[in-house]
Amino acid sequence: MSFTIGGGVNLEKCYTNLLSADSNNNGFISQSEFLTFLQSNTGLLDTNQYGTPLTQFSQLPQSFVGVYNFFACGDQFVGCPTLAGIDIQGLLNSQQNGGGGEMLSEQQTTYLYRLCKDT
């Protein structure tokens, strides 16, 4: 089942890509996992404008670094390298036990929708 909201946000694809990017299953998307998520979610960002492969978070366009900072740190202009990353624990919990885990709260649903929309 695939569901899309608003202007073409495919939440099922986004949720799947978030969960796949969380390689250590800790419920947080680190900087390196965010790069993996973006590359799978957008189908782009394999190379920069010069054709050089993007292999590190620091190579991302500033707009995507700002998205990460906003969701991980609360401000697009402030980095927070000591935090675990973007919190997707609610999504991870909802997918446990074959999708029979806890339901996402309204706040978690809104948060994840905005993350998916912004990426």
N, CA, C and O atoms as CSV, one atom per row, in Angstrom:
chain,resi,resn,atom,element,x,y,z
A,1,MET,N,N,0.843,-1.167,0.000
A,1,MET,CA,C,0.000,0.000,0.000
A,1,MET,C,C,0.890,1.232,0.000
A,1,MET,O,O,1.815,1.333,0.806
A,2,SER,N,N,0.621,2.149,-0.880
A,2,SER,CA,C,1.375,3.385,-0.966
A,2,SER,C,C,0.441,4.548,-0.706
A,2,SER,O,O,-0.680,4.580,-1.214
A,3,PHE,N,N,0.895,5.491,0.077
A,3,PHE,CA,C,0.057,6.648,0.320
A,3,PHE,C,C,0.873,7.910,0.153
A,3,PHE,O,O,2.035,7.981,0.555
A,4,THR,N,N,0.239,8.911,-0.451
A,4,THR,CA,C,0.869,10.178,-0.752
A,4,THR,C,C,-0.009,11.278,-0.185
A,4,THR,O,O,-1.235,11.216,-0.283
A,5,ILE,N,N,0.610,12.277,0.403
A,5,ILE,CA,C,-0.123,13.385,0.990
A,5,ILE,C,C,0.313,14.680,0.326
A,5,ILE,O,O,1.482,14.854,-0.021
A,6,GLY,N,N,-0.632,15.576,0.155
A,6,GLY,CA,C,-0.315,16.918,-0.321
A,6,GLY,C,C,0.356,16.913,-1.669
A,6,GLY,O,O,-0.085,16.230,-2.593
A,7,GLY,N,N,1.423,17.675,-1.782
A,7,GLY,CA,C,2.110,17.879,-3.044
A,7,GLY,C,C,3.085,16.786,-3.399
A,7,GLY,O,O,4.221,17.077,-3.774
A,8,GLY,N,N,2.681,15.539,-3.295
A,8,GLY,CA,C,3.516,14.450,-3.759
A,8,GLY,C,C,4.488,13.898,-2.741
A,8,GLY,O,O,5.554,13.416,-3.124
A,9,VAL,N,N,4.169,13.946,-1.470
A,9,VAL,CA,C,5.035,13.360,-0.442
A,9,VAL,C,C,4.626,11.905,-0.263
A,9,VAL,O,O,3.563,11.615,0.287
A,10,ASN,N,N,5.460,11.006,-0.721
A,10,ASN,CA,C,5.186,9.577,-0.586
A,10,ASN,C,C,5.739,9.120,0.764
A,10,ASN,O,O,6.920,8.798,0.892
A,11,LEU,N,N,4.865,9.099,1.761
A,11,LEU,CA,C,5.301,8.782,3.118
A,11,LEU,C,C,5.797,7.357,3.257
A,11,LEU,O,O,6.763,7.106,3.977
A,12,GLU,N,N,5.159,6.430,2.587
A,12,GLU,CA,C,5.594,5.034,2.692
A,12,GLU,C,C,7.038,4.884,2.222
A,12,GLU,O,O,7.846,4.236,2.888
A,13,LYS,N,N,7.360,5.480,1.081
A,13,LYS,CA,C,8.726,5.429,0.556
A,13,LYS,C,C,9.684,6.132,1.513
A,13,LYS,O,O,10.770,5.625,1.795
A,14,CYS,N,N,9.285,7.285,2.006
A,14,CYS,CA,C,10.134,8.050,2.913
A,14,CYS,C,C,10.380,7.277,4.206
A,14,CYS,O,O,11.517,7.192,4.672
A,15,TYR,N,N,9.327,6.716,4.784
A,15,TYR,CA,C,9.474,5.946,6.022
A,15,TYR,C,C,10.394,4.742,5.804
A,15,TYR,O,O,11.252,4.451,6.637
A,16,THR,N,N,10.210,4.056,4.693
A,16,THR,CA,C,11.054,2.905,4.370
A,16,THR,C,C,12.516,3.328,4.247
A,16,THR,O,O,13.412,2.652,4.752
A,17,ASN,N,N,12.749,4.455,3.570
A,17,ASN,CA,C,14.113,4.943,3.393
A,17,ASN,C,C,14.735,5.408,4.706
A,17,ASN,O,O,15.932,5.221,4.925
A,18,LEU,N,N,13.929,6.014,5.584
A,18,LEU,CA,C,14.432,6.409,6.899
A,18,LEU,C,C,14.859,5.184,7.701
A,18,LEU,O,O,15.948,5.151,8.275
A,19,LEU,N,N,13.998,4.192,7.732
A,19,LEU,CA,C,14.304,2.975,8.494
A,19,LEU,C,C,15.515,2.245,7.915
A,19,LEU,O,O,16.338,1.719,8.665
A,20,SER,N,N,15.629,2.209,6.598
A,20,SER,CA,C,16.779,1.556,5.958
A,20,SER,C,C,18.074,2.312,6.230
A,20,SER,O,O,19.131,1.702,6.395
A,21,ALA,N,N,17.992,3.636,6.278
A,21,ALA,CA,C,19.188,4.448,6.510
A,21,ALA,C,C,19.696,4.325,7.941
A,21,ALA,O,O,20.884,4.515,8.201
A,22,ASP,N,N,18.801,4.008,8.865
A,22,ASP,CA,C,19.192,3.852,10.272
A,22,ASP,C,C,19.915,2.511,10.423
A,22,ASP,O,O,19.357,1.545,10.942
A,23,SER,N,N,21.154,2.475,9.963
A,23,SER,CA,C,21.886,1.214,9.836
A,23,SER,C,C,22.140,0.508,11.160
A,23,SER,O,O,22.280,-0.715,11.183
A,24,ASN,N,N,22.203,1.245,12.257
A,24,ASN,CA,C,22.438,0.613,13.554
A,24,ASN,C,C,21.151,0.434,14.360
A,24,ASN,O,O,21.192,0.005,15.513
A,25,ASN,N,N,20.011,0.762,13.753
A,25,ASN,CA,C,18.693,0.579,14.390
A,25,ASN,C,C,18.586,1.193,15.780
A,25,ASN,O,O,17.981,0.607,16.678
A,26,ASN,N,N,19.175,2.375,15.955
A,26,ASN,CA,C,19.091,3.024,17.263
A,26,ASN,C,C,17.967,4.062,17.338
A,26,ASN,O,O,17.750,4.673,18.384
A,27,GLY,N,N,17.253,4.259,16.223
A,27,GLY,CA,C,16.151,5.208,16.223
A,27,GLY,C,C,16.569,6.646,15.985
A,27,GLY,O,O,15.779,7.569,16.184
A,28,PHE,N,N,17.816,6.841,15.557
A,28,PHE,CA,C,18.311,8.177,15.235
A,28,PHE,C,C,19.025,8.127,13.892
A,28,PHE,O,O,19.718,7.157,13.585
A,29,ILE,N,N,18.854,9.165,13.101
A,29,ILE,CA,C,19.548,9.283,11.821
A,29,ILE,C,C,20.758,10.190,12.034
A,29,ILE,O,O,20.619,11.398,12.224
A,30,SER,N,N,21.945,9.588,12.001
A,30,SER,CA,C,23.190,10.343,12.165
A,30,SER,C,C,23.484,11.106,10.874
A,30,SER,O,O,22.760,10.974,9.887
A,31,GLN,N,N,24.532,11.891,10.889
A,31,GLN,CA,C,24.904,12.648,9.693
A,31,GLN,C,C,25.199,11.722,8.513
A,31,GLN,O,O,24.726,11.968,7.403
A,32,SER,N,N,25.967,10.672,8.739
A,32,SER,CA,C,26.286,9.755,7.631
A,32,SER,C,C,25.032,9.008,7.170
A,32,SER,O,O,24.866,8.761,5.976
A,33,GLU,N,N,24.159,8.651,8.097
A,33,GLU,CA,C,22.912,7.977,7.725
A,33,GLU,C,C,21.978,8.926,6.977
A,33,GLU,O,O,21.201,8.491,6.126
A,34,PHE,N,N,22.051,10.219,7.291
A,34,PHE,CA,C,21.235,11.214,6.584
A,34,PHE,C,C,21.642,11.287,5.116
A,34,PHE,O,O,20.784,11.393,4.240
A,35,LEU,N,N,22.930,11.232,4.843
A,35,LEU,CA,C,23.403,11.213,3.460
A,35,LEU,C,C,22.839,9.994,2.735
A,35,LEU,O,O,22.359,10.111,1.607
A,36,THR,N,N,22.894,8.837,3.370
A,36,THR,CA,C,22.340,7.610,2.786
A,36,THR,C,C,20.842,7.770,2.535
A,36,THR,O,O,20.342,7.406,1.470
A,37,PHE,N,N,20.128,8.318,3.524
A,37,PHE,CA,C,18.690,8.555,3.385
A,37,PHE,C,C,18.403,9.472,2.210
A,37,PHE,O,O,17.542,9.163,1.386
A,38,LEU,N,N,19.100,10.588,2.114
A,38,LEU,CA,C,18.858,11.531,1.016
A,38,LEU,C,C,19.104,10.891,-0.340
A,38,LEU,O,O,18.328,11.086,-1.276
A,39,GLN,N,N,20.172,10.135,-0.444
A,39,GLN,CA,C,20.504,9.518,-1.722
A,39,GLN,C,C,19.445,8.504,-2.137
A,39,GLN,O,O,19.132,8.397,-3.323
A,40,SER,N,N,18.885,7.757,-1.187
A,40,SER,CA,C,17.846,6.786,-1.539
A,40,SER,C,C,16.487,7.456,-1.697
A,40,SER,O,O,15.683,7.026,-2.524
A,41,ASN,N,N,16.218,8.494,-0.923
A,41,ASN,CA,C,14.903,9.135,-0.955
A,41,ASN,C,C,14.725,10.025,-2.177
A,41,ASN,O,O,13.634,10.094,-2.744
A,42,THR,N,N,15.789,10.704,-2.583
A,42,THR,CA,C,15.681,11.636,-3.707
A,42,THR,C,C,16.071,10.995,-5.035
A,42,THR,O,O,15.639,11.445,-6.096
A,43,GLY,N,N,16.891,9.943,-4.976
A,43,GLY,CA,C,17.414,9.374,-6.214
A,43,GLY,C,C,18.478,10.273,-6.827
A,43,GLY,O,O,18.935,10.042,-7.947
A,44,LEU,N,N,18.860,11.288,-6.089
A,44,LEU,CA,C,19.857,12.258,-6.542
A,44,LEU,C,C,20.985,12.301,-5.523
A,44,LEU,O,O,21.098,11.425,-4.666
A,45,LEU,N,N,21.796,13.302,-5.624
A,45,LEU,CA,C,22.863,13.567,-4.657
A,45,LEU,C,C,23.944,12.496,-4.623
A,45,LEU,O,O,24.574,12.283,-3.586
A,46,ASP,N,N,24.162,11.828,-5.735
A,46,ASP,CA,C,25.282,10.895,-5.812
A,46,ASP,C,C,26.581,11.646,-6.076
A,46,ASP,O,O,27.658,11.224,-5.654
A,47,THR,N,N,26.456,12.780,-6.792
A,47,THR,CA,C,27.623,13.603,-7.099
A,47,THR,C,C,27.269,15.071,-6.890
A,47,THR,O,O,26.095,15.441,-6.858
A,48,ASN,N,N,28.301,15.901,-6.746
A,48,ASN,CA,C,28.062,17.339,-6.651
A,48,ASN,C,C,28.022,17.943,-8.052
A,48,ASN,O,O,28.062,17.217,-9.046
A,49,GLN,N,N,27.944,19.261,-8.131
A,49,GLN,CA,C,27.828,19.929,-9.433
A,49,GLN,C,C,29.045,19.729,-10.317
A,49,GLN,O,O,28.982,20.001,-11.516
A,50,TYR,N,N,30.160,19.256,-9.749
A,50,TYR,CA,C,31.381,19.024,-10.524
A,50,TYR,C,C,31.576,17.557,-10.880
A,50,TYR,O,O,32.574,17.192,-11.502
A,51,GLY,N,N,30.620,16.713,-10.486
A,51,GLY,CA,C,30.709,15.291,-10.790
A,51,GLY,C,C,31.476,14.472,-9.765
A,51,GLY,O,O,31.693,13.276,-9.961
A,52,THR,N,N,31.889,15.105,-8.676
A,52,THR,CA,C,32.614,14.403,-7.616
A,52,THR,C,C,31.614,13.641,-6.752
A,52,THR,O,O,30.608,14.217,-6.338
A,53,PRO,N,N,31.863,12.365,-6.468
A,53,PRO,CA,C,30.930,11.594,-5.645
A,53,PRO,C,C,30.751,12.204,-4.254
A,53,PRO,O,O,31.721,12.626,-3.625
A,54,LEU,N,N,29.511,12.245,-3.783
A,54,LEU,CA,C,29.209,12.693,-2.419
A,54,LEU,C,C,29.315,11.481,-1.505
A,54,LEU,O,O,28.515,10.551,-1.602
A,55,THR,N,N,30.291,11.494,-0.628
A,55,THR,CA,C,30.525,10.356,0.263
A,55,THR,C,C,30.472,10.740,1.735
A,55,THR,O,O,30.508,9.872,2.607
A,56,GLN,N,N,30.386,12.049,2.017
A,56,GLN,CA,C,30.371,12.517,3.395
A,56,GLN,C,C,29.314,13.600,3.569
A,56,GLN,O,O,29.019,14.355,2.643
A,57,PHE,N,N,28.754,13.661,4.759
A,57,PHE,CA,C,27.753,14.666,5.104
A,57,PHE,C,C,28.245,16.070,4.788
A,57,PHE,O,O,27.480,16.895,4.289
A,58,SER,N,N,29.510,16.352,5.071
A,58,SER,CA,C,30.073,17.694,4.883
A,58,SER,C,C,30.077,18.130,3.414
A,58,SER,O,O,30.254,19.314,3.125
A,59,GLN,N,N,29.885,17.195,2.493
A,59,GLN,CA,C,29.867,17.527,1.071
A,59,GLN,C,C,28.474,17.895,0.563
A,59,GLN,O,O,28.324,18.319,-0.583
A,60,LEU,N,N,27.458,17.737,1.408
A,60,LEU,CA,C,26.089,18.048,0.992
A,60,LEU,C,C,25.914,19.537,0.743
A,60,LEU,O,O,26.599,20.359,1.351
A,61,PRO,N,N,24.987,19.886,-0.163
A,61,PRO,CA,C,24.636,21.306,-0.312
A,61,PRO,C,C,24.142,21.861,1.030
A,61,PRO,O,O,23.521,21.146,1.816
A,62,GLN,N,N,24.421,23.128,1.277
A,62,GLN,CA,C,24.088,23.751,2.556
A,62,GLN,C,C,22.597,23.642,2.881
A,62,GLN,O,O,22.230,23.562,4.054
A,63,SER,N,N,21.744,23.639,1.876
A,63,SER,CA,C,20.300,23.540,2.138
A,63,SER,C,C,19.954,22.223,2.834
A,63,SER,O,O,19.079,22.203,3.700
A,64,PHE,N,N,20.618,21.130,2.475
A,64,PHE,CA,C,20.354,19.840,3.117
A,64,PHE,C,C,21.004,19.754,4.501
A,64,PHE,O,O,20.464,19.115,5.404
A,65,VAL,N,N,22.155,20.394,4.662
A,65,VAL,CA,C,22.766,20.468,5.990
A,65,VAL,C,C,21.820,21.216,6.923
A,65,VAL,O,O,21.664,20.842,8.085
A,66,GLY,N,N,21.185,22.279,6.409
A,66,GLY,CA,C,20.220,23.040,7.194
A,66,GLY,C,C,19.011,22.208,7.588
A,66,GLY,O,O,18.511,22.336,8.706
A,67,VAL,N,N,18.532,21.354,6.681
A,67,VAL,CA,C,17.410,20.468,7.003
A,67,VAL,C,C,17.812,19.520,8.126
A,67,VAL,O,O,17.064,19.334,9.085
A,68,TYR,N,N,18.989,18.926,8.007
A,68,TYR,CA,C,19.474,18.027,9.058
A,68,TYR,C,C,19.565,18.760,10.394
A,68,TYR,O,O,19.067,18.275,11.410
A,69,ASN,N,N,20.201,19.926,10.388
A,69,ASN,CA,C,20.376,20.681,11.624
A,69,ASN,C,C,19.029,21.036,12.256
A,69,ASN,O,O,18.878,20.981,13.476
A,70,PHE,N,N,18.055,21.400,11.424
A,70,PHE,CA,C,16.740,21.754,11.949
A,70,PHE,C,C,16.111,20.575,12.690
A,70,PHE,O,O,15.621,20.730,13.808
A,71,PHE,N,N,16.125,19.407,12.068
A,71,PHE,CA,C,15.468,18.250,12.673
A,71,PHE,C,C,16.289,17.601,13.794
A,71,PHE,O,O,15.723,17.010,14.714
A,72,ALA,N,N,17.607,17.708,13.720
A,72,ALA,CA,C,18.448,17.113,14.774
A,72,ALA,C,C,18.700,18.079,15.926
A,72,ALA,O,O,18.783,17.668,17.083
A,73,CYS,N,N,18.822,19.362,15.603
A,73,CYS,CA,C,19.273,20.343,16.593
A,73,CYS,C,C,18.224,21.395,16.943
A,73,CYS,O,O,18.335,22.067,17.968
A,74,GLY,N,N,17.211,21.538,16.096
A,74,GLY,CA,C,16.173,22.529,16.357
A,74,GLY,C,C,16.372,23.850,15.659
A,74,GLY,O,O,15.525,24.736,15.773
A,75,ASP,N,N,17.471,24.013,14.935
A,75,ASP,CA,C,17.753,25.267,14.231
A,75,ASP,C,C,18.605,24.945,13.015
A,75,ASP,O,O,19.635,24.280,13.124
A,76,GLN,N,N,18.170,25.420,11.860
A,76,GLN,CA,C,18.904,25.077,10.641
A,76,GLN,C,C,20.301,25.682,10.584
A,76,GLN,O,O,21.141,25.223,9.810
A,77,PHE,N,N,20.558,26.698,11.387
A,77,PHE,CA,C,21.857,27.362,11.350
A,77,PHE,C,C,22.791,26.925,12.473
A,77,PHE,O,O,23.889,27.464,12.609
A,78,VAL,N,N,22.360,25.949,13.284
A,78,VAL,CA,C,23.166,25.500,14.423
A,78,VAL,C,C,23.431,24.011,14.297
A,78,VAL,O,O,22.494,23.218,14.207
A,79,GLY,N,N,24.693,23.626,14.290
A,79,GLY,CA,C,25.061,22.219,14.282
A,79,GLY,C,C,25.126,21.686,15.707
A,79,GLY,O,O,25.323,22.443,16.657
A,80,CYS,N,N,24.962,20.394,15.842
A,80,CYS,CA,C,25.005,19.778,17.181
A,80,CYS,C,C,25.649,18.398,17.071
A,80,CYS,O,O,24.966,17.380,17.188
A,81,PRO,N,N,26.962,18.362,16.847
A,81,PRO,CA,C,27.637,17.082,16.622
A,81,PRO,C,C,27.601,16.119,17.802
A,81,PRO,O,O,27.870,14.932,17.623
A,82,THR,N,N,27.276,16.594,19.006
A,82,THR,CA,C,27.246,15.699,20.158
A,82,THR,C,C,25.918,14.964,20.296
A,82,THR,O,O,25.825,14.015,21.074
A,83,LEU,N,N,24.889,15.378,19.559
A,83,LEU,CA,C,23.600,14.682,19.610
A,83,LEU,C,C,23.608,13.477,18.678
A,83,LEU,O,O,24.375,13.428,17.717
A,84,ALA,N,N,22.759,12.521,18.969
A,84,ALA,CA,C,22.721,11.272,18.197
A,84,ALA,C,C,22.227,11.486,16.774
A,84,ALA,O,O,22.611,10.735,15.877
A,85,GLY,N,N,21.389,12.487,16.542
A,85,GLY,CA,C,20.886,12.742,15.198
A,85,GLY,C,C,19.400,13.019,15.193
A,85,GLY,O,O,18.828,13.415,16.209
A,86,ILE,N,N,18.779,12.810,14.050
A,86,ILE,CA,C,17.344,13.038,13.882
A,86,ILE,C,C,16.593,11.880,14.523
A,86,ILE,O,O,16.834,10.715,14.206
A,87,ASP,N,N,15.692,12.211,15.417
A,87,ASP,CA,C,14.954,11.207,16.185
A,87,ASP,C,C,13.845,10.580,15.344
A,87,ASP,O,O,12.886,11.252,14.964
A,88,ILE,N,N,13.986,9.285,15.056
A,88,ILE,CA,C,12.923,8.542,14.358
A,88,ILE,C,C,12.470,7.355,15.207
A,88,ILE,O,O,11.967,6.363,14.680
A,89,GLN,N,N,12.652,7.463,16.521
A,89,GLN,CA,C,12.286,6.357,17.405
A,89,GLN,C,C,10.810,6.014,17.316
A,89,GLN,O,O,10.448,4.839,17.386
A,90,GLY,N,N,9.947,7.016,17.163
A,90,GLY,CA,C,8.517,6.738,17.036
A,90,GLY,C,C,8.228,5.884,15.820
A,90,GLY,O,O,7.419,4.958,15.884
A,91,LEU,N,N,8.891,6.192,14.702
A,91,LEU,CA,C,8.715,5.400,13.484
A,91,LEU,C,C,9.260,3.999,13.680
A,91,LEU,O,O,8.624,3.021,13.287
A,92,LEU,N,N,10.422,3.896,14.280
A,92,LEU,CA,C,11.018,2.585,14.536
A,92,LEU,C,C,10.108,1.744,15.430
A,92,LEU,O,O,9.888,0.564,15.158
A,93,ASN,N,N,9.580,2.350,16.496
A,93,ASN,CA,C,8.671,1.631,17.401
A,93,ASN,C,C,7.394,1.191,16.694
A,93,ASN,O,O,6.875,0.109,16.971
A,94,SER,N,N,6.884,2.016,15.785
A,94,SER,CA,C,5.645,1.664,15.090
A,94,SER,C,C,5.842,0.513,14.110
A,94,SER,O,O,4.885,-0.172,13.751
A,95,GLN,N,N,7.085,0.300,13.679
A,95,GLN,CA,C,7.376,-0.754,12.707
A,95,GLN,C,C,7.812,-2.055,13.358
A,95,GLN,O,O,7.938,-3.071,12.674
A,96,GLN,N,N,8.044,-2.047,14.659
A,96,GLN,CA,C,8.481,-3.268,15.347
A,96,GLN,C,C,7.362,-4.300,15.351
A,96,GLN,O,O,6.182,-3.962,15.256
A,97,ASN,N,N,7.743,-5.518,15.458
A,97,ASN,CA,C,6.796,-6.643,15.468
A,97,ASN,C,C,5.948,-6.683,14.202
A,97,ASN,O,O,4.733,-6.873,14.257
A,98,GLY,N,N,6.610,-6.501,13.062
A,98,GLY,CA,C,5.901,-6.596,11.784
A,98,GLY,C,C,4.875,-5.506,11.575
A,98,GLY,O,O,3.851,-5.733,10.931
A,99,GLY,N,N,5.136,-4.319,12.111
A,99,GLY,CA,C,4.205,-3.213,11.948
A,99,GLY,C,C,3.149,-3.165,13.031
A,99,GLY,O,O,2.256,-2.318,12.988
A,100,GLY,N,N,3.236,-4.055,13.996
A,100,GLY,CA,C,2.251,-4.085,15.064
A,100,GLY,C,C,2.694,-3.352,16.316
A,100,GLY,O,O,2.147,-3.576,17.396
A,101,GLY,N,N,3.682,-2.474,16.178
A,101,GLY,CA,C,4.171,-1.734,17.335
A,101,GLY,C,C,3.257,-0.571,17.672
A,101,GLY,O,O,2.116,-0.510,17.213
A,102,GLU,N,N,3.766,0.352,18.476
A,102,GLU,CA,C,2.999,1.516,18.897
A,102,GLU,C,C,2.638,2.390,17.703
A,102,GLU,O,O,3.397,2.493,16.740
A,103,MET,N,N,1.485,3.009,17.780
A,103,MET,CA,C,1.065,3.947,16.738
A,103,MET,C,C,1.838,5.258,16.913
A,103,MET,O,O,2.207,5.628,18.028
A,104,LEU,N,N,2.074,5.946,15.809
A,104,LEU,CA,C,2.706,7.255,15.871
A,104,LEU,C,C,1.738,8.257,16.483
A,104,LEU,O,O,0.544,8.230,16.185
A,105,SER,N,N,2.245,9.141,17.337
A,105,SER,CA,C,1.415,10.215,17.873
A,105,SER,C,C,1.197,11.259,16.775
A,105,SER,O,O,1.872,11.232,15.746
A,106,GLU,N,N,0.269,12.162,16.992
A,106,GLU,CA,C,0.038,13.239,16.018
A,106,GLU,C,C,1.293,14.075,15.848
A,106,GLU,O,O,1.630,14.477,14.735
A,107,GLN,N,N,1.989,14.340,16.952
A,107,GLN,CA,C,3.216,15.129,16.893
A,107,GLN,C,C,4.291,14.403,16.080
A,107,GLN,O,O,4.969,15.024,15.262
A,108,GLN,N,N,4.449,13.107,16.298
A,108,GLN,CA,C,5.439,12.332,15.544
A,108,GLN,C,C,5.077,12.284,14.066
A,108,GLN,O,O,5.948,12.398,13.204
A,109,THR,N,N,3.785,12.115,13.774
A,109,THR,CA,C,3.333,12.071,12.384
A,109,THR,C,C,3.633,13.387,11.680
A,109,THR,O,O,4.107,13.392,10.545
A,110,THR,N,N,3.359,14.497,12.346
A,110,THR,CA,C,3.617,15.819,11.765
A,110,THR,C,C,5.113,16.033,11.553
A,110,THR,O,O,5.530,16.530,10.506
A,111,TYR,N,N,5.906,15.664,12.532
A,111,TYR,CA,C,7.363,15.793,12.473
A,111,TYR,C,C,7.920,15.002,11.289
A,111,TYR,O,O,8.720,15.522,10.510
A,112,LEU,N,N,7.494,13.739,11.156
A,112,LEU,CA,C,7.993,12.900,10.069
A,112,LEU,C,C,7.496,13.377,8.717
A,112,LEU,O,O,8.227,13.307,7.729
A,113,TYR,N,N,6.257,13.863,8.659
A,113,TYR,CA,C,5.737,14.400,7.401
A,113,TYR,C,C,6.595,15.585,6.963
A,113,TYR,O,O,6.976,15.681,5.796
A,114,ARG,N,N,6.894,16.473,7.882
A,114,ARG,CA,C,7.692,17.651,7.513
A,114,ARG,C,C,9.093,17.243,7.080
A,114,ARG,O,O,9.631,17.799,6.122
A,115,LEU,N,N,9.695,16.269,7.780
A,115,LEU,CA,C,11.012,15.773,7.377
A,115,LEU,C,C,10.960,15.216,5.962
A,115,LEU,O,O,11.818,15.528,5.136
A,116,CYS,N,N,9.959,14.397,5.682
A,116,CYS,CA,C,9.824,13.810,4.341
A,116,CYS,C,C,9.559,14.882,3.284
A,116,CYS,O,O,10.090,14.817,2.175
A,117,LYS,N,N,8.743,15.858,3.636
A,117,LYS,CA,C,8.431,16.945,2.694
A,117,LYS,C,C,9.657,17.787,2.382
A,117,LYS,O,O,9.858,18.197,1.239
A,118,ASP,N,N,10.476,18.045,3.394
A,118,ASP,CA,C,11.643,18.899,3.228
A,118,ASP,C,C,12.801,18.209,2.522
A,118,ASP,O,O,13.760,18.864,2.113
A,119,THR,N,N,12.719,16.899,2.377
A,119,THR,CA,C,13.803,16.190,1.699
A,119,THR,C,C,13.294,15.628,0.399
A,119,THR,O,O,14.048,14.989,-0.335
